[in-house]
Amino acid sequence: MIHIAGQPICVDDRLRQRCSWCGATLIDDDLTRGMVPDDQPISEPTTWGVGDLISREGTFPVVTCVVPFSDDDRLPDGCCARLDAAVTL
């Protein structure tokens, strides 16, 4: 399934990013569980760019990647925004 990345939101130590169209969870991270060596600073968490098309496949492991897209293109087949409204995700 291909999703449209929405705005990432961080509340306390929880980072979440969902699809702007259907609400599917793209990122759900507990930031207290990250590991870095003592001598390195903690970096900003990585999120998808807002509006990027993100392909998610599989269950374990889940494989995600950005789908190339320009504003002149039609949304690709398999994008949640192109599904019939009667289809339940």
C-alpha positions as CSV (number, residue, x, y, z in Angstrom):
1,M,0.0,0.0,0.0
2,I,1.2,3.5,-0.8
3,H,0.5,6.3,1.7
4,I,0.8,10.1,1.8
5,A,3.1,11.2,4.6
6,G,1.5,13.6,7.1
7,Q,3.0,15.9,9.6
8,P,5.2,14.1,12.3
9,I,4.1,14.8,15.8
10,C,6.1,14.3,19.0
11,V,4.4,14.2,22.4
12,D,6.7,13.7,25.4
13,D,9.0,10.9,24.2
14,R,6.7,9.5,21.5
15,L,7.1,10.3,17.8
16,R,4.3,9.4,15.4
17,Q,3.7,10.1,11.8
18,R,0.6,9.0,10.0
19,C,-0.8,9.0,6.4
20,S,-2.6,12.3,5.7
21,W,-5.3,10.5,3.7
22,C,-6.2,7.3,5.6
23,G,-4.5,7.7,8.9
24,A,-2.3,4.6,8.7
25,T,0.7,4.7,11.0
26,L,4.0,5.2,9.2
27,I,6.2,5.8,12.2
28,D,5.5,5.1,15.9
29,D,8.7,5.5,17.9
30,D,9.4,5.6,21.6
31,L,12.3,8.0,21.7
32,T,13.5,6.8,25.1
33,R,14.5,3.4,23.6
34,G,17.1,4.7,21.1
35,M,20.7,3.9,21.6
36,V,23.8,6.1,20.9
37,P,27.3,5.8,22.2
38,D,28.0,8.0,25.2
39,D,30.4,10.2,23.3
40,Q,27.9,11.0,20.5
41,P,25.0,13.5,20.6
42,I,21.5,12.3,20.2
43,S,20.4,13.2,16.7
44,E,16.9,14.3,15.6
45,P,14.7,11.3,14.8
46,T,14.2,10.6,11.1
47,T,10.7,11.1,9.6
48,W,9.3,11.0,6.1
49,G,8.9,14.3,4.2
50,V,5.3,15.7,4.5
51,G,3.5,14.9,1.2
52,D,6.0,12.1,0.2
53,L,4.4,9.0,-1.1
54,I,5.5,6.1,1.1
55,S,5.2,2.4,0.1
56,R,4.8,0.0,3.0
57,E,4.9,-3.8,2.3
58,G,5.1,-6.8,4.5
59,T,4.4,-7.4,8.1
60,F,7.7,-8.6,9.6
61,P,9.8,-7.1,8.5
62,V,7.9,-4.1,7.1
63,V,9.7,-2.6,4.1
64,T,9.2,1.1,3.5
65,C,10.5,3.4,0.8
66,V,9.7,6.7,-1.0
67,V,7.8,6.4,-4.3
68,P,9.1,8.9,-6.9
69,F,6.3,11.3,-7.7
70,S,5.9,14.8,-9.2
71,D,2.9,17.1,-8.9
72,D,2.1,16.5,-12.6
73,D,1.8,12.7,-12.1
74,R,-1.4,10.8,-11.3
75,L,-1.3,9.0,-8.0
76,P,0.0,5.5,-8.5
77,D,-2.2,2.4,-8.4
78,G,-2.2,1.0,-4.8
79,C,-2.2,4.5,-3.2
80,C,-4.8,4.7,-0.4
81,A,-6.2,7.9,-1.8
82,R,-7.3,6.0,-4.9
83,L,-9.1,3.3,-3.1
84,D,-12.9,3.2,-3.3
85,A,-14.5,4.8,-0.2
86,A,-16.3,1.5,0.6
87,V,-13.0,-0.3,1.0
88,T,-12.0,-0.7,4.7
89,L,-8.2,-0.5,5.4
